[in-house]
């Protein structure tokens, strides 16, 4: 399901948006992947405080719309 959403988002970005928008999407996907790795392997330094910060940042980013061309 998430893969389909990522593919749909990428397709939308390729239609008339800012050239850097695809990079933003790639960064979001990479950060989510790193977050999932930290959750799965939980190194000793990965405590609740860092988890909460990362989770909050990811949730905030996911609520914001993807960057698009400037609107008039």
C-alpha positions as CSV (number, residue, x, y, z in Angstrom):
1,X,0.0,0.0,0.0
2,X,2.8,2.5,1.0
3,X,4.7,1.5,-2.2
4,X,1.6,2.4,-4.3
5,X,1.3,5.7,-2.6
6,X,5.0,6.5,-3.1
7,X,4.7,5.6,-6.8
8,X,1.6,7.8,-7.2
9,X,3.3,10.7,-5.4
10,X,6.3,10.3,-7.7
11,X,4.1,10.3,-10.8
12,X,2.3,13.5,-9.6
13,X,5.7,15.2,-9.0
14,X,6.8,14.6,-12.5
15,X,3.8,16.5,-13.9
16,X,4.7,20.3,-13.8
17,X,6.1,20.6,-10.3
18,X,9.3,22.2,-9.1
19,X,12.4,20.3,-10.2
20,X,13.5,19.9,-6.5
21,X,10.2,18.3,-5.5
22,X,11.3,14.8,-6.6
23,X,14.4,15.2,-4.3
24,X,12.1,16.1,-1.4
25,X,10.1,13.0,-2.0
26,X,13.3,10.9,-2.2
27,X,14.5,12.4,1.1
28,X,11.2,11.6,2.8
29,X,11.3,8.0,1.6
30,X,14.9,7.6,2.8
31,X,14.2,9.1,6.2
32,X,11.2,6.7,6.6
33,X,13.4,3.8,5.6
34,X,16.1,4.8,8.2
35,X,13.4,5.2,10.8
36,X,12.1,1.7,10.2
37,X,15.7,0.3,10.4
38,X,16.2,2.0,13.8
39,X,12.9,0.6,15.0
40,X,13.7,-2.9,13.8
41,X,17.3,-3.1,15.1
42,X,17.0,-0.6,18.1
43,X,20.7,0.1,18.8
44,X,21.4,0.8,22.5
45,X,21.6,4.6,22.0
46,X,18.2,4.6,20.3
47,X,16.0,5.5,23.3
48,X,12.5,6.7,23.7
49,X,13.4,10.4,23.4
50,X,15.1,9.9,20.0
51,X,12.2,7.6,18.9
52,X,9.6,10.3,19.9
53,X,11.5,13.0,18.1
54,X,11.9,11.0,14.9
55,X,8.3,9.8,14.9
56,X,7.0,13.4,15.5
57,X,9.2,14.7,12.6
58,X,8.0,12.0,10.2
59,X,4.3,12.6,11.1
60,X,4.7,16.3,10.7
61,X,6.3,15.9,7.3
62,X,3.6,13.4,6.2
63,X,0.8,15.9,7.0
64,X,2.4,18.6,4.8
65,X,1.6,18.6,1.1
66,X,4.3,17.8,-1.4
67,X,5.9,20.9,-2.8
68,X,4.3,22.1,-6.0
69,X,4.7,25.0,-8.4
70,X,4.0,28.4,-6.9
71,X,0.3,29.3,-6.9
72,X,-0.9,32.7,-7.9
